[in-house]
Amino acid sequence: MKDQTSNSWEQRDMHNVFHGFTDLDTLNRNGPVVLTHGEGIHVFDVHGKSYMDANSGLWNNVAGFNHRGIIEALCDQARRFPGYHAFFGRIADTTVALSEKLIEISPFPSGKVYYTNSGSEANDTVVKMLWMLHRRNGQPQRRKIISRVNAYHGVTVATASMTGKAYNAEFGLPLPGFLHADCPHFWRFGRAGETEIEFSQRLARNLEELIIKEGPDTIAGMFAEPVQGAGGVIPPSEGYFEAIRPILRKYGIPLIADEVITGFGRTGAMWGSDKYNVQPDAIVASKCITAGYFPMGAVLLGPDLCAALTAVSEKAEEFPHGFTAGGNPLGSAVALKALEVLETEGLLENVNRLSGRFMSGLRQLGEHKYAGEARGVGFMGAVELVADKATKVALDGSYQISERIANKALEKGLICRPLGQAIVLGPPFVMTEVEMDRMFAILADTMTEVFAEVGL
Ligand SMILES: *Cc1c(COP(=O)(O)O)cnc(C)c1O
């Protein structure tokens, strides 16, 4: 018989759980962190140790880990109607109510919502929508998808192909036909003497060249995060979206805003598209749509794309695509409540009230000898570490500097995220001033200790 219960939670995890996106060297050395519950912005492990989660889980637990109202909304829905699908024209009333709400708060004058269980599925769904749309409209060759270097759009085969990260080579991805345009990171990629606006215009020219080289009538659409998240928190360079938008219009290429992180207030605006004048044809949402309490993804179709897609689906009799659990009423009840909380309990105001303090905390860390850039917007930010501030040359990989800092911070009871050579912070929207100051104080101490330890 398998003896599985006499061991510690950590051992039981090590024996039975296959972790993804986990540094296995660190896992094998330090073991997993097994959690039991949360209070406010803190989570507790099986030994009772508490951690301030400066990443809101994975960007999504924006209202803290024990919000009474959201939990009640979930329980109420569970008692009334805990599950149904959205196939064959059937749907739960709560999901209809959520759709109305999402379109109301969207940047679109009208539109419709399609439901999935994750951000990856939502992006993947849009790829299929675009492929079907162009095929039915007599352009079956319009299949190529443009995203950008350092983009993160998910992990399905198509969305991993869109994700502009080197690790996808492990899977032999990207698939052919998935193209990566420039990353709009001025600090990293700007040339000597070039202004930020000129940089944005150069990237737009490069994009047009790419489109022409590939053949404009072979491009199905372009996906872009208003602020690149998993790429290391990279707000767009000044004038970037204004520069690329007319080019995409000129060649009839739809622009999809992947707002899985930036949707619902992370940048201080309801949408990153509002903040950066993206003017998308569709928006992909997930993560904080349910404040992290239920899996849900959504595609918000703007009026033009919605009308076009409806027309071709009518010709085909249907849009032949769907996820069994998409539009589940539990998720819809949670999302409705989470959006209400965002608007009526001062979460959005808190992000705007404290984003100045957040940015100045980041900038203070950015004064460290080995900090190259402190960047961010709203409640998302990063400090990028370098060997030399002037040349921006990266620290030797053998220092594993960001992993060390994150591991040391964890010991001190702070969860932050290493991304490449950057430390990323994405605090819950309910974080207080006192908590914010504590977060930066722990991180400053941690950096001092770690740099001393590695002898820098
Ligand atoms: C997290 C993320 C996704 C993928 O969402 P999952 O729910 O993990 O599939 C897609 N796009 C962006 C911008 C994300 O941050």
The ligand as an SDF file (V2000), in Angstrom:
LIG
                    3D

 15 15  0  0  0  0  0  0  0  0999 V2000
   -1.4460   34.9090  -17.3710 C   0  0  0  0  0  0  0  0  0  0  0  0
   -1.5610   35.4470  -18.7440 C   0  0  0  0  0  0  0  0  0  0  0  0
   -2.1470   34.6900  -19.7710 C   0  0  0  0  0  0  0  0  0  0  0  0
   -2.5400   33.2540  -19.6000 C   0  0  0  0  0  0  0  0  0  0  0  0
   -3.5760   33.0860  -18.6910 O   0  0  0  0  0  0  0  0  0  0  0  0
   -3.7990   31.6360  -18.0390 P   0  0  0  0  0  0  0  0  0  0  0  0
   -5.0570   31.8310  -17.2510 O   0  0  0  0  0  0  0  0  0  0  0  0
   -2.6090   31.3560  -17.1800 O   0  0  0  0  0  0  0  0  0  0  0  0
   -3.9560   30.6720  -19.1340 O   0  0  0  0  0  0  0  0  0  0  0  0
   -2.3090   35.2890  -21.0060 C   0  0  0  0  0  0  0  0  0  0  0  0
   -1.9390   36.5540  -21.2240 N   0  0  0  0  0  0  0  0  0  0  0  0
   -1.3680   37.3080  -20.2650 C   0  0  0  0  0  0  0  0  0  0  0  0
   -1.0010   38.7230  -20.5670 C   0  0  0  0  0  0  0  0  0  0  0  0
   -1.1480   36.7740  -18.9990 C   0  0  0  0  0  0  0  0  0  0  0  0
   -0.5350   37.4910  -18.0680 O   0  0  0  0  0  0  0  0  0  0  0  0
  1  2  1  0
  2  3  1  0
  2 14  2  0
  3  4  1  0
  3 10  2  0
  4  5  1  0
  5  6  1  0
  6  7  2  0
  6  8  1  0
  6  9  1  0
 10 11  1  0
 11 12  2  0
 12 13  1  0
 12 14  1  0
 14 15  1  0
M  END
$$$$
